[in-house]
Amino acid sequence: MTDSDYELLDSQLRALLGDETDALASASNFVALLYNAMDDVNWLGVYVLRANELVLGPFQGKPACVRIALGDGVCGTAAATLTTQRVDDVHAFPGHIACDPDSRSELVVPLLVNDELIGVLDIDSPSLARFTDVDQRGVETICASFCRLQGNRQRFI
């Protein structure tokens, strides 16, 4: 995808979620929109922060790990460090959690509402080095829009 593709997707997301007040419904449509727009992705979903762990939320793809400790795997690392993790080869990532053995690369973006972690967006691909700088920037922008919209809604918990 190009920068302009991500800009269009971001505006579609804002139009789709603009009037919705339910956080779960919004997250479900957020995930579905991204999953159907991105090529070469085999899993895409949200893990929600509950107490001191990430718990599976809305997703598209095969069944997944339900709970991930902060600091564990790519998702837990993104949550613990509050930084995006773009991993070209998940099998080379120390402590990678293999929910789906077909996944080869991963992009995980922390979701922050009012500077508070509410979860992460996790995207997996069966291809090595699937995610580019453009993908990272585009997904981070879309996540920021999602989080701004979430700021006015109930929390998942």
N, C-alpha and C positions, 0 to 999 in steps of 0.2 A: 504494500500500500504506500501511497505517497503522502506528503504533508497535506495536500488538498483533500485527499480521501479522508484523512483523520479529522480535518476541519469540518467536512460535511457530516461525518459520523457524530462529531461533538454537537453540531447543531441539531441533528436528528434526536440525539439523546435528550437534549434540553427541551425540545418540543414534546417528546414522548413522556417525559417525567415531570414537566413543568407544573401541572395542577394536581398531581397525585400526592396524597398525604400519608399513605401507608409505606413504611420503610421496606417491608418485605416485598410488597408488590413492585416497588421501584427497583430494588436490587435484582429481582427476578427478570424484569424487562431490560435492565442494564446488561446483565449477563447474556441474555438471549440476543440482544442487538449486536453486541461485540462478537459473540460466537459465530453468528451467521454472516458477519461482515468480513471476518478474517479467514484467509486461506491457510491450509496446512497446519491446522490447530486441532488437536484431538481431545482437549479438555480445557474448560474455561469456567472459573467460578470464584465465589467469594468465600473466604473463611472469616468468621466473625469473632472478635475478641470477647471472650467470656471469662471473667476472673483472670487467671494467669495462663490461659491457653487459647488457641484458635480452634473454633468449632465450625464444621462444615455448614455452609449456607447454600443459597441458590447456585446451581451449576448446570452446565451442559456437558455431556460426555458419559463415560463409564462410571460406575460406582467408585467412590473415592474414600481415602482415609478420613475418619470422622474427627479426630482430635490431633492437634499438633502443638507440642510444647513450644513456648517462646524460646527462640535460639536454636531450635532443631530444624534441620533441613533448610531448603531455600525459603519456604514461607515463614518459618519461625525466625530465620535470620533477618528477613526483610522487616518483620514485625519488631524484633528486638533492637534493630539498628535504625529503624525508621528511614531506610534507604531502599530504593529500587534495586532488585537483584536481577541481572540479565546473565543467564548461564548458557553458554554455547554447548556444553556437554555435561548433563546432569550426573553422569556416572563418574565424572572427575571432581564433583563438588563434595567436599568432606561432609559426611553425615546426611547425604541425600536420602530422602524417604521415597522409596519406589512404590507408589500407589498403583501405577500402571507401567509395566515393564516396556511398553511401546514408546513411552515418552523419552525424548533424547535431549531437548532443550526447553528452557523455561524462562518466563518473565513474570516477576512478582512485584507488584506496586503496593506500598502501604496506603491505606485509606485513612485520611486524617480529617476529622470534623472539628473545627475550632481548635486546631493544634492537638487534638486528642485522638489516639489510635482507636479506630472502631473495627478494623480488620485489614485484610489484604485481598487484592485481586490477583488470582493465580491463573496463568495461561501456559499450557503445555503444548509441545509440538513433537511429532514423531521424527522430525528432521534435525540434524545437528545444525547449530548456529542459525536457526530459523529467524531469530529476532534481531533487527538492525537498530541503529541509532534512531532512525525515523520511527520505527515501531515503538521504541521506548518513549520518545518524546510525545508521540501521538497518544499512546495509552496513558501516559502520565497526565496529559492535558484532559483527556476524557474522564479519568479518575478524579481530577480536581473539580471538574464540573459536577460529577456525581456527588462528591462530598459537599460542595456548596449547596446543592439542592437538598442533601440529607440534613444540613444544619437546621432546617426549618421543620423537620419531621420527627416523629417518635423514633427512638432508638430500637434496634433489633431486640434488645434484652427486655 
